[in-house]
Amino acid sequence: MDIPKEKKKKDPKYNNSSEYNKAYYAKRREEILTTLKTKCICELCGRKVNYQNMNQHKTTQLCSNNRKSIITELSEQVEKLSQEIKELKSN
């Protein structure tokens, strides 16, 4: 027979009630909005996108068409490092 596990008792302070959520948002409204509005660069295609729309952007045709392949990124890194090595040897 399976013995049912006891559920953890939730801390009433963090019960995710609508009152708690409203109070949390009211305290941190500006911080939340600035985080969502900040622009960040997509690591797949290099385009600037709002933080809030990043996951949706990654699924778009625009992002998939402009993605850099891993091989090209690695070859660019190799070229940069070889140039730095040449500069160090010449000095």
Biopython code that builds the backbone (N, CA, C, O; Angstrom):
import numpy as np
from Bio.PDB.StructureBuilder import StructureBuilder

atoms = [
    (1, "MET", "N", (0.825, -1.191, 0.000)),
    (1, "MET", "CA", (0.000, 0.000, 0.000)),
    (1, "MET", "C", (0.867, 1.252, 0.000)),
    (1, "MET", "O", (1.898, 1.317, 0.669)),
    (2, "ASP", "N", (0.430, 2.222, -0.752)),
    (2, "ASP", "CA", (1.125, 3.501, -0.762)),
    (2, "ASP", "C", (0.621, 4.367, 0.378)),
    (2, "ASP", "O", (-0.580, 4.551, 0.574)),
    (3, "ILE", "N", (1.567, 4.883, 1.107)),
    (3, "ILE", "CA", (1.215, 5.777, 2.210)),
    (3, "ILE", "C", (1.252, 7.197, 1.653)),
    (3, "ILE", "O", (2.278, 7.616, 1.117)),
    (4, "PRO", "N", (0.165, 7.940, 1.768)),
    (4, "PRO", "CA", (0.159, 9.308, 1.227)),
    (4, "PRO", "C", (1.150, 10.189, 1.990)),
    (4, "PRO", "O", (1.239, 10.146, 3.217)),
    (5, "LYS", "N", (1.883, 10.981, 1.225)),
    (5, "LYS", "CA", (2.856, 11.885, 1.838)),
    (5, "LYS", "C", (2.124, 13.096, 2.404)),
    (5, "LYS", "O", (1.117, 13.558, 1.868)),
    (6, "GLU", "N", (2.667, 13.581, 3.492)),
    (6, "GLU", "CA", (2.097, 14.781, 4.093)),
    (6, "GLU", "C", (2.531, 15.991, 3.281)),
    (6, "GLU", "O", (3.697, 16.114, 2.905)),
    (7, "LYS", "N", (1.605, 16.862, 3.020)),
    (7, "LYS", "CA", (1.924, 18.083, 2.292)),
    (7, "LYS", "C", (2.578, 19.071, 3.238)),
    (7, "LYS", "O", (2.250, 19.146, 4.422)),
    (8, "LYS", "N", (3.520, 19.834, 2.676)),
    (8, "LYS", "CA", (4.138, 20.881, 3.475)),
    (8, "LYS", "C", (3.109, 21.964, 3.750)),
    (8, "LYS", "O", (2.296, 22.307, 2.892)),
    (9, "LYS", "N", (3.163, 22.483, 4.938)),
    (9, "LYS", "CA", (2.268, 23.579, 5.269)),
    (9, "LYS", "C", (2.834, 24.850, 4.659)),
    (9, "LYS", "O", (4.015, 25.162, 4.809)),
    (10, "LYS", "N", (1.979, 25.563, 3.980)),
    (10, "LYS", "CA", (2.409, 26.806, 3.340)),
    (10, "LYS", "C", (2.484, 27.918, 4.369)),
    (10, "LYS", "O", (1.649, 28.026, 5.268)),
    (11, "ASP", "N", (3.499, 28.732, 4.212)),
    (11, "ASP", "CA", (3.633, 29.901, 5.064)),
    (11, "ASP", "C", (2.555, 30.900, 4.646)),
    (11, "ASP", "O", (2.507, 31.284, 3.478)),
    (12, "PRO", "N", (1.703, 31.324, 5.551)),
    (12, "PRO", "CA", (0.622, 32.230, 5.160)),
    (12, "PRO", "C", (1.129, 33.558, 4.611)),
    (12, "PRO", "O", (0.399, 34.267, 3.918)),
    (13, "LYS", "N", (2.373, 33.892, 4.920)),
    (13, "LYS", "CA", (2.948, 35.133, 4.403)),
    (13, "LYS", "C", (3.118, 35.067, 2.886)),
    (13, "LYS", "O", (3.021, 36.088, 2.205)),
    (14, "TYR", "N", (3.371, 33.859, 2.352)),
    (14, "TYR", "CA", (3.620, 33.684, 0.926)),
    (14, "TYR", "C", (2.562, 32.777, 0.298)),
    (14, "TYR", "O", (2.910, 31.777, -0.331)),
    (15, "ASN", "N", (1.335, 33.092, 0.449)),
    (15, "ASN", "CA", (0.282, 32.217, -0.050)),
    (15, "ASN", "C", (-0.162, 32.573, -1.464)),
    (15, "ASN", "O", (-1.054, 31.926, -2.012)),
    (16, "ASN", "N", (0.453, 33.596, -2.062)),
    (16, "ASN", "CA", (0.117, 34.025, -3.421)),
    (16, "ASN", "C", (-1.361, 34.354, -3.590)),
    (16, "ASN", "O", (-1.957, 34.101, -4.636)),
    (17, "SER", "N", (-1.922, 34.910, -2.561)),
    (17, "SER", "CA", (-3.297, 35.367, -2.678)),
    (17, "SER", "C", (-3.297, 36.654, -3.494)),
    (17, "SER", "O", (-2.255, 37.273, -3.709)),
    (18, "SER", "N", (-4.451, 37.030, -3.931)),
    (18, "SER", "CA", (-4.536, 38.241, -4.748)),
    (18, "SER", "C", (-4.112, 39.476, -3.951)),
    (18, "SER", "O", (-3.551, 40.417, -4.513)),
    (19, "GLU", "N", (-4.377, 39.473, -2.656)),
    (19, "GLU", "CA", (-3.978, 40.623, -1.829)),
    (19, "GLU", "C", (-2.450, 40.709, -1.745)),
    (19, "GLU", "O", (-1.867, 41.787, -1.858)),
    (20, "TYR", "N", (-1.820, 39.550, -1.544)),
    (20, "TYR", "CA", (-0.357, 39.526, -1.474)),
    (20, "TYR", "C", (0.240, 39.980, -2.795)),
    (20, "TYR", "O", (1.181, 40.774, -2.807)),
    (21, "ASN", "N", (-0.293, 39.485, -3.915)),
    (21, "ASN", "CA", (0.223, 39.852, -5.226)),
    (21, "ASN", "C", (0.065, 41.345, -5.492)),
    (21, "ASN", "O", (0.970, 41.975, -6.039)),
    (22, "LYS", "N", (-1.056, 41.905, -5.116)),
    (22, "LYS", "CA", (-1.286, 43.338, -5.311)),
    (22, "LYS", "C", (-0.319, 44.162, -4.466)),
    (22, "LYS", "O", (0.213, 45.169, -4.932)),
    (23, "ALA", "N", (-0.096, 43.741, -3.243)),
    (23, "ALA", "CA", (0.825, 44.475, -2.370)),
    (23, "ALA", "C", (2.260, 44.380, -2.901)),
    (23, "ALA", "O", (2.993, 45.369, -2.893)),
    (24, "TYR", "N", (2.652, 43.207, -3.357)),
    (24, "TYR", "CA", (4.001, 43.011, -3.906)),
    (24, "TYR", "C", (4.211, 43.899, -5.129)),
    (24, "TYR", "O", (5.246, 44.552, -5.256)),
    (25, "TYR", "N", (3.232, 43.921, -6.024)),
    (25, "TYR", "CA", (3.339, 44.732, -7.232)),
    (25, "TYR", "C", (3.365, 46.219, -6.894)),
    (25, "TYR", "O", (4.110, 46.987, -7.501)),
    (26, "ALA", "N", (2.552, 46.617, -5.928)),
    (26, "ALA", "CA", (2.506, 48.031, -5.546)),
    (26, "ALA", "C", (3.850, 48.485, -4.994)),
    (26, "ALA", "O", (4.269, 49.614, -5.249)),
    (27, "LYS", "N", (4.540, 47.619, -4.234)),
    (27, "LYS", "CA", (5.844, 47.980, -3.669)),
    (27, "LYS", "C", (6.921, 48.059, -4.744)),
    (27, "LYS", "O", (7.796, 48.924, -4.686)),
    (28, "ARG", "N", (6.861, 47.167, -5.718)),
    (28, "ARG", "CA", (7.955, 47.023, -6.676)),
    (28, "ARG", "C", (7.558, 47.393, -8.104)),
    (28, "ARG", "O", (8.197, 46.938, -9.052)),
    (29, "ARG", "N", (6.538, 48.192, -8.272)),
    (29, "ARG", "CA", (5.991, 48.525, -9.588)),
    (29, "ARG", "C", (7.036, 49.111, -10.520)),
    (29, "ARG", "O", (7.206, 48.636, -11.643)),
    (30, "GLU", "N", (7.733, 50.133, -10.063)),
    (30, "GLU", "CA", (8.729, 50.804, -10.907)),
    (30, "GLU", "C", (9.853, 49.849, -11.310)),
    (30, "GLU", "O", (10.283, 49.836, -12.463)),
    (31, "GLU", "N", (10.320, 49.058, -10.356)),
    (31, "GLU", "CA", (11.394, 48.107, -10.635)),
    (31, "GLU", "C", (10.960, 47.064, -11.672)),
    (31, "GLU", "O", (11.725, 46.722, -12.574)),
    (32, "ILE", "N", (9.746, 46.572, -11.538)),
    (32, "ILE", "CA", (9.227, 45.567, -12.470)),
    (32, "ILE", "C", (9.090, 46.162, -13.868)),
    (32, "ILE", "O", (9.480, 45.533, -14.852)),
    (33, "LEU", "N", (8.544, 47.355, -13.958)),
    (33, "LEU", "CA", (8.338, 47.979, -15.260)),
    (33, "LEU", "C", (9.659, 48.308, -15.949)),
    (33, "LEU", "O", (9.781, 48.124, -17.160)),
    (34, "THR", "N", (10.648, 48.791, -15.201)),
    (34, "THR", "CA", (11.935, 49.093, -15.833)),
    (34, "THR", "C", (12.618, 47.818, -16.315)),
    (34, "THR", "O", (13.281, 47.825, -17.353)),
    (35, "THR", "N", (12.463, 46.728, -15.573)),
    (35, "THR", "CA", (13.048, 45.457, -16.007)),
    (35, "THR", "C", (12.418, 44.988, -17.305)),
    (35, "THR", "O", (13.121, 44.537, -18.208)),
    (36, "LEU", "N", (11.115, 45.088, -17.407)),
    (36, "LEU", "CA", (10.421, 44.622, -18.600)),
    (36, "LEU", "C", (10.710, 45.490, -19.817)),
    (36, "LEU", "O", (10.696, 45.000, -20.946)),
    (37, "LYS", "N", (10.972, 46.779, -19.597)),
    (37, "LYS", "CA", (11.196, 47.692, -20.712)),
    (37, "LYS", "C", (12.644, 47.718, -21.205)),
    (37, "LYS", "O", (12.910, 48.233, -22.291)),
    (38, "THR", "N", (13.568, 47.181, -20.438)),
    (38, "THR", "CA", (14.967, 47.258, -20.841)),
    (38, "THR", "C", (15.205, 46.478, -22.121)),
    (38, "THR", "O", (14.607, 45.427, -22.352)),
    (39, "LYS", "N", (16.085, 47.010, -22.940)),
    (39, "LYS", "CA", (16.443, 46.352, -24.190)),
    (39, "LYS", "C", (17.648, 45.465, -23.940)),
    (39, "LYS", "O", (18.591, 45.861, -23.254)),
    (40, "CYS", "N", (17.614, 44.274, -24.493)),
    (40, "CYS", "CA", (18.753, 43.377, -24.407)),
    (40, "CYS", "C", (18.993, 42.778, -25.785)),
    (40, "CYS", "O", (18.120, 42.805, -26.653)),
    (41, "ILE", "N", (20.167, 42.248, -25.965)),
    (41, "ILE", "CA", (20.556, 41.723, -27.263)),
    (41, "ILE", "C", (20.304, 40.225, -27.297)),
    (41, "ILE", "O", (20.692, 39.499, -26.382)),
    (42, "CYS", "N", (19.660, 39.774, -28.347)),
    (42, "CYS", "CA", (19.371, 38.345, -28.525)),
    (42, "CYS", "C", (20.688, 37.631, -28.804)),
    (42, "CYS", "O", (21.434, 38.015, -29.705)),
    (43, "GLU", "N", (20.968, 36.585, -28.020)),
    (43, "GLU", "CA", (22.234, 35.871, -28.195)),
    (43, "GLU", "C", (22.239, 35.012, -29.445)),
    (43, "GLU", "O", (23.300, 34.560, -29.875)),
    (44, "LEU", "N", (21.081, 34.777, -30.037)),
    (44, "LEU", "CA", (21.012, 33.945, -31.235)),
    (44, "LEU", "C", (21.237, 34.740, -32.517)),
    (44, "LEU", "O", (21.952, 34.293, -33.414)),
    (45, "CYS", "N", (20.618, 35.928, -32.599)),
    (45, "CYS", "CA", (20.720, 36.685, -33.850)),
    (45, "CYS", "C", (21.379, 38.051, -33.686)),
    (45, "CYS", "O", (21.727, 38.682, -34.684)),
    (46, "GLY", "N", (21.559, 38.521, -32.462)),
    (46, "GLY", "CA", (22.228, 39.797, -32.230)),
    (46, "GLY", "C", (21.322, 41.003, -32.319)),
    (46, "GLY", "O", (21.819, 42.130, -32.335)),
    (47, "ARG", "N", (20.038, 40.821, -32.378)),
    (47, "ARG", "CA", (19.100, 41.927, -32.504)),
    (47, "ARG", "C", (18.700, 42.454, -31.126)),
    (47, "ARG", "O", (18.666, 41.694, -30.159)),
    (48, "LYS", "N", (18.394, 43.774, -31.031)),
    (48, "LYS", "CA", (17.931, 44.357, -29.770)),
    (48, "LYS", "C", (16.440, 44.115, -29.615)),
    (48, "LYS", "O", (15.653, 44.398, -30.518)),
    (49, "VAL", "N", (16.059, 43.580, -28.443)),
    (49, "VAL", "CA", (14.659, 43.235, -28.178)),
    (49, "VAL", "C", (14.342, 43.602, -26.737)),
    (49, "VAL", "O", (15.218, 43.540, -25.874)),
    (50, "ASN", "N", (13.092, 43.985, -26.466)),
    (50, "ASN", "CA", (12.669, 44.199, -25.086)),
    (50, "ASN", "C", (12.784, 42.892, -24.312)),
    (50, "ASN", "O", (12.528, 41.815, -24.851)),
    (51, "TYR", "N", (13.168, 42.995, -23.055)),
    (51, "TYR", "CA", (13.309, 41.820, -22.199)),
    (51, "TYR", "C", (12.006, 41.040, -22.151)),
    (51, "TYR", "O", (12.010, 39.809, -22.140)),
    (52, "GLN", "N", (10.895, 41.758, -22.122)),
    (52, "GLN", "CA", (9.584, 41.143, -22.014)),
    (52, "GLN", "C", (9.268, 40.289, -23.246)),
    (52, "GLN", "O", (8.556, 39.292, -23.128)),
    (53, "ASN", "N", (9.776, 40.653, -24.411)),
    (53, "ASN", "CA", (9.437, 39.960, -25.650)),
    (53, "ASN", "C", (10.505, 38.983, -26.118)),
    (53, "ASN", "O", (10.410, 38.468, -27.232)),
    (54, "MET", "N", (11.518, 38.713, -25.300)),
    (54, "MET", "CA", (12.648, 37.907, -25.754)),
    (54, "MET", "C", (12.238, 36.483, -26.131)),
    (54, "MET", "O", (12.629, 36.007, -27.197)),
    (55, "ASN", "N", (11.478, 35.800, -25.306)),
    (55, "ASN", "CA", (11.092, 34.421, -25.621)),
    (55, "ASN", "C", (10.249, 34.351, -26.884)),
    (55, "ASN", "O", (10.414, 33.436, -27.691)),
    (56, "GLN", "N", (9.363, 35.294, -27.060)),
    (56, "GLN", "CA", (8.537, 35.326, -28.267)),
    (56, "GLN", "C", (9.415, 35.622, -29.485)),
    (56, "GLN", "O", (9.215, 35.030, -30.545)),
    (57, "HIS", "N", (10.373, 36.522, -29.348)),
    (57, "HIS", "CA", (11.272, 36.876, -30.456)),
    (57, "HIS", "C", (12.054, 35.656, -30.933)),
    (57, "HIS", "O", (12.231, 35.470, -32.137)),
    (58, "LYS", "N", (12.522, 34.826, -30.005)),
    (58, "LYS", "CA", (13.334, 33.671, -30.376)),
    (58, "LYS", "C", (12.575, 32.663, -31.229)),
    (58, "LYS", "O", (13.191, 31.852, -31.920)),
    (59, "THR", "N", (11.250, 32.702, -31.189)),
    (59, "THR", "CA", (10.452, 31.774, -31.991)),
    (59, "THR", "C", (10.067, 32.353, -33.345)),
    (59, "THR", "O", (9.455, 31.655, -34.153)),
    (60, "THR", "N", (10.409, 33.608, -33.615)),
    (60, "THR", "CA", (9.991, 34.241, -34.866)),
    (60, "THR", "C", (10.885, 33.833, -36.029)),
    (60, "THR", "O", (12.010, 33.370, -35.845)),
    (61, "GLN", "N", (10.353, 34.018, -37.223)),
    (61, "GLN", "CA", (11.086, 33.736, -38.454)),
    (61, "GLN", "C", (12.255, 34.709, -38.592)),
    (61, "GLN", "O", (13.311, 34.337, -39.104)),
    (62, "LEU", "N", (12.078, 35.933, -38.145)),
    (62, "LEU", "CA", (13.125, 36.950, -38.214)),
    (62, "LEU", "C", (14.380, 36.498, -37.482)),
    (62, "LEU", "O", (15.490, 36.644, -37.995)),
    (63, "CYS", "N", (14.209, 35.958, -36.302)),
    (63, "CYS", "CA", (15.348, 35.494, -35.513)),
    (63, "CYS", "C", (15.968, 34.245, -36.128)),
    (63, "CYS", "O", (17.191, 34.131, -36.205)),
    (64, "SER", "N", (15.134, 33.316, -36.563)),
    (64, "SER", "CA", (15.682, 32.071, -37.104)),
    (64, "SER", "C", (16.429, 32.296, -38.413)),
    (64, "SER", "O", (17.388, 31.581, -38.702)),
    (65, "ASN", "N", (16.007, 33.277, -39.213)),
    (65, "ASN", "CA", (16.703, 33.566, -40.475)),
    (65, "ASN", "C", (18.040, 34.253, -40.255)),
    (65, "ASN", "O", (18.959, 34.094, -41.059)),
    (66, "ASN", "N", (18.158, 35.013, -39.176)),
    (66, "ASN", "CA", (19.372, 35.797, -38.936)),
    (66, "ASN", "C", (20.311, 35.165, -37.930)),
    (66, "ASN", "O", (21.275, 35.804, -37.509)),
    (67, "ARG", "N", (20.058, 33.937, -37.536)),
    (67, "ARG", "CA", (20.914, 33.280, -36.543)),
    (67, "ARG", "C", (22.291, 33.016, -37.124)),
    (67, "ARG", "O", (22.443, 32.608, -38.275)),
    (68, "LYS", "N", (23.273, 33.259, -36.299)),
    (68, "LYS", "CA", (24.640, 32.929, -36.676)),
    (68, "LYS", "C", (24.874, 31.472, -36.307)),
    (68, "LYS", "O", (24.456, 31.012, -35.245)),
    (69, "SER", "N", (25.526, 30.777, -37.171)),
    (69, "SER", "CA", (25.803, 29.386, -36.834)),
    (69, "SER", "C", (26.963, 29.335, -35.845)),
    (69, "SER", "O", (27.757, 30.273, -35.764)),
    (70, "ILE", "N", (27.056, 28.272, -35.117)),
    (70, "ILE", "CA", (28.102, 28.096, -34.113)),
    (70, "ILE", "C", (29.469, 28.095, -34.783)),
    (70, "ILE", "O", (30.444, 28.604, -34.230)),
    (71, "ILE", "N", (29.530, 27.522, -35.968)),
    (71, "ILE", "CA", (30.803, 27.443, -36.684)),
    (71, "ILE", "C", (31.319, 28.829, -37.026)),
    (71, "ILE", "O", (32.508, 29.097, -36.857)),
    (72, "THR", "N", (30.454, 29.719, -37.504)),
    (72, "THR", "CA", (30.907, 31.064, -37.851)),
    (72, "THR", "C", (31.336, 31.835, -36.610)),
    (72, "THR", "O", (32.318, 32.577, -36.646)),
    (73, "GLU", "N", (30.595, 31.661, -35.504)),
    (73, "GLU", "CA", (30.980, 32.344, -34.270)),
    (73, "GLU", "C", (32.346, 31.877, -33.787)),
    (73, "GLU", "O", (33.178, 32.688, -33.379)),
    (74, "LEU", "N", (32.575, 30.571, -33.834)),
    (74, "LEU", "CA", (33.865, 30.046, -33.395)),
    (74, "LEU", "C", (34.995, 30.478, -34.319)),
    (74, "LEU", "O", (36.101, 30.760, -33.859)),
    (75, "SER", "N", (34.726, 30.530, -35.606)),
    (75, "SER", "CA", (35.767, 30.962, -36.539)),
    (75, "SER", "C", (36.113, 32.433, -36.313)),
    (75, "SER", "O", (37.276, 32.819, -36.428)),
    (76, "GLU", "N", (35.112, 33.257, -35.992)),
    (76, "GLU", "CA", (35.380, 34.665, -35.679)),
    (76, "GLU", "C", (36.243, 34.778, -34.422)),
    (76, "GLU", "O", (37.162, 35.595, -34.368)),
    (77, "GLN", "N", (35.948, 33.963, -33.421)),
    (77, "GLN", "CA", (36.747, 33.985, -32.191)),
    (77, "GLN", "C", (38.183, 33.546, -32.463)),
    (77, "GLN", "O", (39.124, 34.111, -31.906)),
    (78, "VAL", "N", (38.350, 32.541, -33.317)),
    (78, "VAL", "CA", (39.689, 32.060, -33.650)),
    (78, "VAL", "C", (40.479, 33.153, -34.362)),
    (78, "VAL", "O", (41.660, 33.352, -34.078)),
    (79, "GLU", "N", (39.835, 33.856, -35.280)),
    (79, "GLU", "CA", (40.507, 34.942, -35.995)),
    (79, "GLU", "C", (40.932, 36.047, -35.035)),
    (79, "GLU", "O", (42.054, 36.545, -35.126)),
    (80, "LYS", "N", (40.060, 36.431, -34.128)),
    (80, "LYS", "CA", (40.394, 37.476, -33.166)),
    (80, "LYS", "C", (41.574, 37.060, -32.289)),
    (80, "LYS", "O", (42.498, 37.839, -32.054)),
    (81, "LEU", "N", (41.524, 35.831, -31.816)),
    (81, "LEU", "CA", (42.611, 35.356, -30.954)),
    (81, "LEU", "C", (43.930, 35.251, -31.719)),
    (81, "LEU", "O", (44.986, 35.567, -31.171)),
    (82, "SER", "N", (43.882, 34.817, -32.961)),
    (82, "SER", "CA", (45.120, 34.727, -33.750)),
    (82, "SER", "C", (45.704, 36.109, -34.005)),
    (82, "SER", "O", (46.925, 36.269, -34.005)),
    (83, "GLN", "N", (44.858, 37.105, -34.222)),
    (83, "GLN", "CA", (45.343, 38.477, -34.403)),
    (83, "GLN", "C", (45.986, 38.990, -33.119)),
    (83, "GLN", "O", (47.020, 39.656, -33.167)),
    (84, "GLU", "N", (45.385, 38.688, -31.982)),
    (84, "GLU", "CA", (45.954, 39.126, -30.708)),
    (84, "GLU", "C", (47.302, 38.452, -30.458)),
    (84, "GLU", "O", (48.224, 39.081, -29.937)),
    (85, "ILE", "N", (47.420, 37.189, -30.823)),
    (85, "ILE", "CA", (48.675, 36.478, -30.654)),
    (85, "ILE", "C", (49.752, 37.096, -31.541)),
    (85, "ILE", "O", (50.890, 37.275, -31.105)),
    (86, "LYS", "N", (49.397, 37.423, -32.788)),
    (86, "LYS", "CA", (50.350, 38.061, -33.712)),
    (86, "LYS", "C", (50.832, 39.392, -33.158)),
    (86, "LYS", "O", (52.017, 39.715, -33.239)),
    (87, "GLU", "N", (49.900, 40.168, -32.590)),
    (87, "GLU", "CA", (50.258, 41.469, -32.019)),
    (87, "GLU", "C", (51.201, 41.297, -30.827)),
    (87, "GLU", "O", (52.148, 42.067, -30.666)),
    (88, "LEU", "N", (50.944, 40.298, -30.002)),
    (88, "LEU", "CA", (51.793, 40.054, -28.840)),
    (88, "LEU", "C", (53.180, 39.597, -29.261)),
    (88, "LEU", "O", (54.172, 39.988, -28.645)),
    (89, "LYS", "N", (53.266, 38.769, -30.307)),
    (89, "LYS", "CA", (54.565, 38.284, -30.784)),
    (89, "LYS", "C", (55.366, 39.407, -31.419)),
    (89, "LYS", "O", (56.589, 39.450, -31.289)),
    (90, "SER", "N", (54.685, 40.318, -32.107)),
    (90, "SER", "CA", (55.392, 41.417, -32.760)),
    (90, "SER", "C", (55.924, 42.421, -31.747)),
    (90, "SER", "O", (56.905, 43.113, -32.021)),
    (91, "ASN", "N", (55.297, 42.510, -30.595)),
    (91, "ASN", "CA", (55.767, 43.454, -29.560)),
    (91, "ASN", "C", (56.856, 42.783, -28.801)),
    (91, "ASN", "O", (57.416, 43.370, -27.876)),
]
sb = StructureBuilder()
sb.init_structure("model")
sb.init_model(0)
sb.init_chain("A")
sb.init_seg("    ")
for serial, (resi, resn, name, xyz) in enumerate(atoms, 1):
    if name == "N":
        sb.init_residue(resn, " ", resi, " ")
    sb.init_atom(name, np.array(xyz, "f"), 0.0, 1.0, " ", f" {name:<3s}", serial, name[0])
structure = sb.get_structure()
